[in-house]
Amino acid sequence: MFGKKTIAPQVDIPNTVIGEGIILEAALLTGKESIRIDGTLYGNVDLNGSLILGETGIIEGKVRAKYIIAAGMIRGNIECDTIFHISSTARINGDITAKSLIVDEGGQLNGRYQIGESREMISAEPQPLLPNTESGSSSGSEEKSYLERSLEIVEDRSAYDEDYE
């Protein structure tokens, strides 16, 4: 209930990266490991690992993964086993089923969603943002979002070097 904190699962370093400018047409992209997509994928995704969709990434097809961070565009229905994080640059067109959903300000969702154990889909109609009513501000340092921390993991080349020494 109130006061309960949810701790995000650790995002795995992707074993595979589909780079920007790459176009992949596949009936099904499947695997047990994590993947990052910065290019375009036409086809379905079924992963037992995490999916990181970069800002330039596009997926047109059904998506299922353990944990999803989306900063790009998905056109298709999405099933996430744990947390689905929609960043401020993401554009999602499809229905979502997930245990938990995080939507950063500016993230776009056009579809229905089912969060938690409920079997009833809820329509995601655009709602006006309420003005910030908090009078005080927190400390001067703002905490990074899960997306920012996760993308830092991928971009940190020293992490790759340590794994292969």
Secondary structure by P-SEA (a helix, b strand, c coil): cccbbbbbccccccccccccccccccccccccccccccbbbcbbbbbcbbbbbcccbbbcccccccbbbbcbbbcbbbbbccbbbbcccbbbcbbbbccbbbbccccccccccccccccbbbbbccccccccccccccccbbbbcaaaaaaaaaacaaaaaaacc
